[in-house]
Amino acid sequence: MVRDALMAAHGWDDVEIVVVRTTGDRVQDRALAEIGGKALWTKELDRALIAGEVDACVHSMKDVETIRPTEIAIAAMLPRADVRDRLIGVDAIDALPEGAIVGTSSPRRRAQLLRQRPDLRITLFRGNVDTRLGKLATGEVAATLLAAAGLERLGRHDTGAPIETHVMLPAPAQGAIGIETLTDGPAFALVQAIDCAATSICVQAERALLAALGASCHSPVGALARREGDGVTLAAELLSEDGSEHVTGVIAGEDGPTLGRELAADLLARAPDSVRRLFAG
């Protein structure tokens, strides 16, 4: 998608794609938080970019740390895809049997599910889409959750039932593809040409919220910013690990990063101790 956008923007005949396999791709039997967090998806790509082996790196923005090396910049984001989660195995959370086992590796999804259904049993679920769907098919779990954007990019448009954002807020930056370049490199301006401004300002708000919260891979947090006219509306939710306590908030304004920081401060001030201790902000 990024290659095609760059070719269309600049009239180029081709853009070379270099596949970099990351630690996050290789280690599939443990939760990300146990083995290094989001850096597992970026460190090999960062090394290749800084070494000059590639000119730009393509990321799922929800997997990119909020604090990045100063020599690397987010140059552009593609138009955002469906931000929702999809529930696979049953048509709705309420349709899950009492005590059903649900597979997910996401602290956010775990807490959000348990908030609505404390009877559910949550088990660690990692691997690519086919691996997870295979485990579901063999009955290891009654259901699992996957990002709608990822399923759609794989052509699985009819897999699972979308969960509306008022039921479960997505992960910050879910559905957004970002492209990083060297901050001072010649590729920055070339990549900027394909930036979707509306997506960028919304993702900037969500990432600013995360940074101000001091959120880690252990922190159950959902957030979603929407472009409305000339402004942005940002909604967020922080939860305890078992979903028994939570705090929510909404803020609107024009500057995404400022909104993220202000909402983070408000949420932390109002959060119960079981929630606040999961954040370092």
Buried (B, 14 or more C-beta within 10 A) or exposed (E): EBBEBBBEBEEEEEBEEEEBEBBBEEBEEEBBBEBBBBBBBBBBBBEBBBEEEBBBBBBBBBBBBBEBBEEBBBBBBBBBBBBBBBBBBBEEBEEBEEEBBBBBBBBBBBBBBBBEBEEBEBBEBBBEBEEBBEBBEEEBBBBBBBBBBBBBBEEBEEBBBEBEBEBBBBBBBBBBBBBBBBBEBEBBEBBBEBBBEBBBBBBBBBBBBBBBBBBBBBBBBBBBBBBEEEBBBBBBBBBBBBBBBBBEBEBBBEBBBBBBBBBBBBBBEEBEEBBBEBBEB
